[in-house]
Amino acid sequence: MRIRVKDVLDMLAAGESEQTILEDYPDLQTEDIRASLEYAATKVDHAVLSLAK
């Protein structure tokens, strides 16, 4: 079974615990949830520009 990263993130954002997600999706492992968070963190990372006057 394949579960999208977005679905895992949506569940976490809705307040679902990792344990509940793992119980509802037995094919997932804790490492999969951590990898989803790591993937999301890399996607929202961007350079911060400081414009000096």
Secondary structure, DSSP 8 states (H G I E B T S, - for coil): ----HHHHHHHHHTT--HHHHHHH-TT--HHHHHHHHHHHHHHH---------
